[in-house]
Amino acid sequence: MICQRCKNEASVHLTERKGGKRQELHLCMACAKKAGLGLPESPPNLALDAVVQSLIVANVGELVGELAELACPDCGIKFMEFRAQGRLGCPQDYRVFGRGLLPLLQRVHGATRHVGKGARKRPGAIQRLRLRSQLREAIAREDYEEAARLRDQLRLKDIHA
């Protein structure tokens, strides 16, 4: 767009409605100042931290500070990982993240109490979850010898289950 007064590049764009008709005005900064439009010298300062924090609170809620620090002692998943992936790591997570899960379950299912089938009990399930968590950590640390040892332990547990 070009300025309607001096033909320079327009940087101020105004739209007004008068009598049901739409009027557009495109001016450069100098012409806008001459026309008496009160314009700021610089764009407003938006604090990125404040914007990000407000988005987190809007999408996750006020509990984010407390819950973000929590991790399940059995499977190692963190609450924010659950929020990102949409999956819990083990049955223990319902107890650990209860304060954050109950409002979500109420909103999604209309209730917070399960009625229906239950999972069958598998011997050694918690031990397998711990081994998987340790395996992920060993891989992240690039400790491949430890990862291979944990992988072998998991395979033995799967064979005997």
trRosetta pair geometry for C-beta under 8 A, 3 or more apart (Angstrom, degrees):
i j d omega theta_ij theta_ji phi_ij phi_ji
1 9 7.4 93 83 -163 60 62
1 10 4.3 -55 114 49 103 122
1 13 6.9 70 75 -88 167 115
1 26 4.7 -111 163 -161 129 150
2 7 5.4 2 167 -153 127 50
2 8 6.8 159 -159 83 81 21
2 9 6.3 -68 -114 -106 59 35
2 10 5.8 112 166 -18 11 97
2 26 7.0 85 80 119 32 128
3 6 4.9 2 97 50 136 76
3 7 6.0 -80 63 -22 86 10
3 8 4.8 21 8 55 128 70
3 9 7.0 44 -24 85 90 13
3 10 4.7 152 -72 -78 57 82
3 26 6.3 -146 -116 122 34 80
3 27 5.2 46 -137 -147 92 39
3 28 4.0 -46 -72 -21 137 89
3 31 5.5 127 -165 17 132 147
4 10 7.4 38 -16 -85 69 132
4 25 6.6 -97 20 -154 142 62
4 26 5.4 112 -27 63 98 77
4 27 6.6 -57 30 -79 86 65
5 27 6.4 22 10 -123 112 89
5 28 7.7 -112 55 20 98 90
5 31 4.5 154 53 -138 137 146
6 28 6.2 -59 55 18 117 128
6 30 7.4 -10 18 79 156 115
6 31 5.7 -163 -1 -59 112 127
8 28 4.3 17 82 -67 115 151
8 30 7.6 48 47 34 151 114
8 31 7.9 170 43 -13 111 116
9 28 6.3 91 77 -102 47 102
10 13 6.6 88 140 -71 120 81
10 26 3.9 5 -156 167 168 95
10 27 5.7 99 -136 60 96 12
10 28 5.7 -102 -106 -66 44 55
11 27 7.8 -52 50 97 57 57
11 28 6.1 52 15 -143 88 49
11 29 5.4 -9 58 -48 125 87
11 32 7.9 -94 72 -8 82 139
12 25 7.9 -20 116 114 92 91
12 26 7.3 152 83 -156 58 42
12 27 4.7 -21 67 67 109 89
12 28 7.3 73 18 159 94 5
12 29 6.5 124 -25 -89 110 49
12 32 4.2 65 25 -78 162 148
12 37 6.8 127 -178 94 155 159
12 39 6.9 -83 -98 -92 132 141
13 24 7.1 -16 -169 -168 86 98
13 25 7.4 159 -155 84 41 55
13 26 5.4 -2 -108 -106 76 76
14 24 7.1 156 85 -157 54 49
14 25 4.4 -6 59 57 102 102
14 26 8.0 -162 27 -69 66 37
14 27 7.8 11 4 10 104 104
14 37 7.8 -137 -55 -114 140 146
15 22 6.4 -11 -170 -170 99 98
15 23 7.2 158 -155 83 50 48
15 24 5.3 -16 -102 -102 76 75
15 25 7.8 -168 -74 22 33 71
16 22 7.5 154 83 -155 39 51
16 23 5.0 -17 65 62 88 98
16 25 7.5 21 5 -3 104 109
17 20 7.0 6 -180 -116 101 11
17 21 7.0 159 -155 77 61 35
17 22 5.6 -30 -99 -97 74 60
17 23 7.5 167 -93 17 23 77
18 21 5.9 -27 70 62 70 88
18 23 5.9 8 15 -4 108 124
27 31 4.3 -132 -165 90 107 111
27 32 4.4 139 106 -62 131 83
27 35 6.7 -83 -121 1 168 141
27 37 7.7 145 65 12 149 146
28 31 5.1 85 52 15 77 102
28 32 6.9 -141 91 -9 36 92
29 32 5.7 -58 -147 36 29 114
29 33 6.5 29 156 -19 64 104
29 39 7.1 -138 -146 94 83 163
30 33 5.9 -55 -153 34 30 108
30 34 6.5 29 151 -17 64 107
31 34 5.4 -51 -145 38 36 114
31 35 6.2 37 154 -21 66 106
32 35 5.7 -55 -147 37 30 111
32 37 4.6 -56 178 49 86 130
32 39 5.9 52 125 -31 126 141
33 36 7.8 57 176 -64 33 19
33 37 6.9 -86 -84 55 29 79
33 39 6.7 -86 -79 29 78 118
40 43 7.0 112 94 -102 129 21
40 44 6.9 51 90 -58 175 69
42 45 8.0 34 112 -53 114 82
46 50 7.8 -132 179 62 65 108
46 51 6.2 33 167 -44 106 130
47 50 4.1 63 88 10 111 111
47 51 6.8 170 89 -12 58 84
48 51 5.6 -57 -148 37 35 112
48 52 6.2 32 157 -17 69 107
49 52 5.9 -58 -147 39 28 108
49 53 6.1 28 156 -19 65 110
50 53 5.7 -54 -143 38 29 112
50 54 6.3 28 158 -18 64 106
51 54 6.0 -57 -149 36 28 107
51 55 6.5 27 153 -18 63 106
52 55 5.7 -56 -151 36 32 112
52 56 6.4 32 153 -20 66 105
53 56 5.7 -54 -148 35 32 111
53 57 6.3 28 156 -16 66 106
54 57 5.8 -53 -144 39 33 109
54 58 6.1 34 155 -21 65 108
55 58 5.7 -56 -145 37 29 111
55 59 6.2 6 163 -2 65 114
56 59 6.3 -71 -143 48 25 95
56 60 5.4 -22 177 23 68 119
56 64 5.6 126 152 -173 108 174
57 60 6.8 -66 -112 56 18 81
57 61 6.8 11 -163 -170 53 8
57 62 6.3 34 -146 -81 96 52
57 64 6.6 -120 -93 11 55 135
60 63 7.5 -116 141 65 90 75
60 64 4.4 76 109 -82 129 116
60 67 8.0 -151 166 67 118 130
60 83 6.3 1 -113 -139 107 158
61 64 6.2 153 73 -36 58 87
61 100 7.5 167 59 -131 132 84
61 103 7.3 100 -85 78 167 153
62 65 7.8 -33 167 12 55 97
63 66 5.4 -62 -168 48 70 106
63 67 4.9 52 139 -14 98 117
63 99 5.9 -176 -141 127 149 111
63 100 5.4 -164 106 -87 144 88
64 67 6.0 -66 -130 50 25 101
64 68 5.5 36 170 -37 67 110
65 68 6.2 -47 -139 22 17 112
65 69 7.6 9 159 -12 50 105
66 69 6.7 -75 -175 31 30 105
66 70 7.3 28 144 -28 66 108
66 99 7.4 -19 101 87 132 147
67 70 5.4 -51 -155 19 46 118
67 79 4.2 -91 162 98 97 171
67 80 7.7 136 121 -48 91 72
67 97 6.5 67 -145 -138 109 86
67 99 6.9 -145 -77 81 109 105
67 100 4.6 66 -110 -52 153 139
68 78 7.4 29 -169 168 46 115
68 79 6.2 -107 -92 66 29 113
68 80 5.3 37 -129 -44 77 117
70 78 6.8 140 89 -149 55 68
70 79 5.2 55 66 -24 102 115
70 96 6.0 160 169 162 124 100
70 97 6.4 158 106 -88 143 76
71 76 6.0 -7 173 -160 113 44
71 77 6.9 175 -153 88 73 28
71 78 4.8 -39 -97 -90 83 74
71 79 7.9 -115 -81 -13 43 70
71 96 7.9 -45 115 169 20 146
72 75 4.9 13 94 47 133 80
72 76 6.2 -56 70 -6 83 13
72 77 5.2 22 19 48 118 75
72 78 7.9 -141 2 -75 74 30
72 89 5.9 -161 45 58 152 124
72 90 6.4 159 157 44 154 105
72 92 5.5 120 -160 99 115 109
72 93 5.1 -53 -83 -87 138 76
72 96 4.9 -177 -102 29 74 166
72 97 7.7 -51 -68 -26 95 100
73 76 7.9 24 -153 -72 13 51
73 92 7.2 -90 54 147 76 149
73 96 7.4 176 4 -91 77 137
74 89 7.6 175 92 107 91 112
74 90 5.1 -89 101 70 127 157
74 92 4.4 112 14 29 137 154
74 126 5.5 -77 -148 -151 121 92
74 129 5.3 28 152 104 95 133
74 130 6.2 -86 -167 -66 56 84
74 133 7.8 155 133 -17 43 148
75 89 3.3 -178 119 129 152 130
75 90 4.2 166 -34 -9 129 116
75 92 7.0 166 -2 52 96 113
75 93 7.0 -38 37 -53 126 106
75 129 4.5 -64 -91 174 85 116
75 130 7.4 -105 -92 -73 39 44
75 132 7.3 -10 -143 75 82 109
75 133 5.4 168 -173 -62 42 125
76 89 7.0 -107 54 146 59 174
76 130 8.0 112 -27 -126 103 50
76 133 3.6 135 4 -150 133 131
76 136 7.4 -174 86 60 146 127
76 137 7.3 -112 -161 -46 164 114
77 81 5.1 -128 -165 79 84 132
77 82 6.1 87 150 -54 123 90
77 88 6.8 164 80 -161 157 51
77 89 3.7 171 -14 -20 132 131
77 90 7.8 168 13 9 118 81
77 93 6.4 -11 67 -98 122 128
78 81 4.6 99 58 1 77 104
78 82 7.3 -140 97 -5 44 83
79 82 5.5 -51 -155 33 38 114
79 83 6.5 38 148 -19 68 102
79 97 5.2 149 -103 -117 100 120
79 100 5.8 78 -154 44 132 164
80 83 5.4 -46 -146 35 39 114
80 84 6.4 37 153 -18 66 105
81 84 5.8 -57 -148 39 32 108
81 85 5.9 4 163 3 69 115
82 85 6.4 -69 -133 51 24 92
82 86 7.3 93 176 -84 56 8
82 87 6.8 -126 -135 76 68 33
82 88 5.7 18 -121 -91 119 61
82 89 7.8 -100 -81 -17 97 82
82 93 7.0 146 -84 -173 142 138
82 97 6.7 -2 28 -109 163 174
83 86 7.8 22 -171 -68 19 49
88 93 4.0 -174 -164 78 118 154
88 94 7.1 24 -152 -52 168 70
88 97 7.6 -150 -116 37 114 139
89 93 5.7 125 44 -51 75 134
89 129 6.7 115 151 -157 100 118
89 133 7.7 60 179 -77 147 109
90 93 5.7 130 62 -17 60 96
90 125 7.7 147 -140 142 110 103
90 126 7.2 86 -165 -113 147 68
90 129 4.9 33 -79 -134 136 160
91 94 6.3 -34 -176 11 54 111
91 119 7.4 -137 -72 42 126 142
92 95 5.9 -57 -168 38 53 108
92 96 6.0 44 142 -18 81 111
92 126 7.6 76 -32 -119 127 106
93 96 5.5 -59 -137 44 37 108
93 97 5.4 -3 175 15 76 114
93 101 7.9 115 136 -57 86 147
94 97 7.0 -64 -123 56 16 83
94 98 6.4 54 159 -82 55 78
94 101 6.2 -108 -137 82 60 167
95 98 5.8 -13 -153 -43 26 113
97 100 5.0 -55 178 51 89 107
97 101 5.1 88 114 -28 94 109
98 101 5.7 -65 -131 42 27 106
98 102 5.9 33 174 -32 68 105
99 102 6.7 -40 -137 19 20 110
100 103 7.3 -64 -167 35 32 99
100 104 6.9 22 148 -10 64 119
101 104 5.5 -70 -153 45 39 113
101 105 5.7 37 156 -21 78 109
102 105 5.8 -54 -140 38 28 109
102 106 6.2 32 159 -21 63 107
102 112 5.2 20 -147 -129 82 139
103 106 5.6 -54 -147 36 31 115
103 107 6.3 29 156 -18 65 108
104 107 5.9 -58 -149 37 29 109
104 108 6.1 14 159 -8 66 113
105 108 6.0 -62 -137 45 28 102
105 109 5.5 -21 -178 26 69 115
105 111 7.4 -53 144 94 97 43
105 112 5.0 99 100 -113 123 71
106 109 7.2 -65 -112 57 13 77
106 110 7.0 29 -170 -139 49 12
106 111 6.9 -4 -117 -141 58 1
106 112 5.3 -22 -69 -56 84 98
109 112 7.7 137 71 -76 117 36
111 115 7.9 -10 112 2 154 104
114 118 7.8 105 124 -91 133 80
121 125 7.8 -129 -170 -6 56 132
122 125 4.4 94 79 -59 101 112
122 161 6.6 21 -175 -164 106 121
123 161 6.8 -174 68 -131 85 79
124 127 4.7 -53 -163 43 74 118
124 128 5.9 79 137 -27 87 97
124 157 5.7 -158 147 -161 142 112
124 160 7.9 53 12 93 164 105
124 161 6.3 -121 59 -96 125 102
125 128 5.7 -56 -151 36 32 111
125 129 6.5 34 152 -20 65 104
126 129 5.6 -51 -150 34 35 113
126 130 6.5 36 152 -19 65 103
127 130 5.7 -53 -151 35 33 112
127 131 6.4 33 151 -19 65 105
127 157 6.8 -159 105 -127 112 147
128 131 5.6 -53 -147 37 33 112
128 132 6.3 35 154 -21 66 104
128 154 6.5 92 -142 -132 82 84
128 157 5.4 -177 -88 124 96 148
128 158 7.7 94 -120 -65 131 75
128 161 8.0 5 -59 -69 141 144
129 132 5.7 -52 -148 35 31 111
129 133 6.4 32 153 -19 64 105
130 133 5.7 -55 -150 36 32 112
130 134 6.3 30 153 -16 66 106
131 134 5.7 -55 -147 39 32 110
131 135 6.2 38 151 -25 65 105
131 150 5.6 169 -171 -167 87 95
131 153 5.7 -140 -140 101 139 117
131 154 5.1 173 126 -76 135 91
131 157 7.1 163 21 5 160 152
132 135 5.4 -51 -147 33 32 116
132 136 6.6 35 153 -19 64 100
132 154 6.7 87 -71 -105 72 136
133 136 5.8 -50 -152 32 32 111
133 137 6.6 29 151 -15 63 106
134 137 5.6 -55 -149 39 34 112
134 138 6.2 37 153 -22 67 105
134 146 8.0 -103 155 154 99 110
134 150 5.4 -157 102 -123 105 146
135 138 5.7 -53 -146 35 30 111
135 139 6.5 30 155 -17 63 105
135 147 5.8 88 -153 -141 71 74
135 150 4.3 -167 -84 117 86 135
135 151 6.2 103 -128 -65 129 68
135 154 6.8 -15 -51 -33 146 139
136 139 5.9 -57 -151 36 30 110
136 140 6.3 31 152 -20 65 107
137 140 5.5 -54 -147 36 33 113
137 141 6.4 25 155 -12 66 107
138 141 5.8 -59 -147 43 31 106
138 143 4.6 -89 -161 71 80 101
138 144 7.6 135 149 -87 101 22
138 146 4.3 -141 -138 100 133 108
138 147 4.1 -180 113 -70 122 78
138 150 6.0 162 14 10 151 141
139 142 7.3 28 -178 -81 35 35
139 143 7.9 -92 -62 49 20 65
139 144 7.6 57 -110 -95 59 63
139 147 5.1 88 -67 -108 72 141
141 146 7.9 5 72 55 123 135
143 146 4.2 10 131 29 113 118
143 147 6.2 141 94 -23 67 89
144 147 5.1 -51 -140 39 38 117
144 148 6.2 44 157 -24 68 100
145 148 5.9 -51 -150 32 29 110
145 149 6.6 30 150 -18 62 105
146 149 5.6 -54 -150 36 34 113
146 150 6.3 31 153 -16 67 107
147 150 5.8 -56 -147 40 31 109
147 151 6.2 37 152 -24 65 106
148 151 5.5 -50 -145 34 31 116
148 152 6.5 33 154 -19 63 104
149 152 5.9 -55 -153 34 30 111
149 153 6.6 31 149 -19 63 105
150 153 5.5 -51 -149 35 35 113
150 154 6.4 38 152 -20 65 103
151 154 5.7 -54 -152 35 31 112
151 155 6.5 32 151 -20 64 104
152 155 5.6 -51 -148 34 34 113
152 156 6.5 35 153 -19 65 103
153 156 5.8 -54 -151 35 32 111
153 157 6.5 32 151 -19 65 105
154 157 5.7 -55 -148 36 33 111
154 158 6.3 33 153 -20 66 106
155 158 5.7 -54 -148 36 32 112
155 159 6.5 33 153 -22 65 104
156 159 5.7 -53 -149 32 32 111
156 160 6.4 16 158 -6 66 111
157 160 6.1 -66 -145 46 29 102
157 161 6.2 41 154 -39 65 107
158 161 5.7 -47 -143 18 30 118
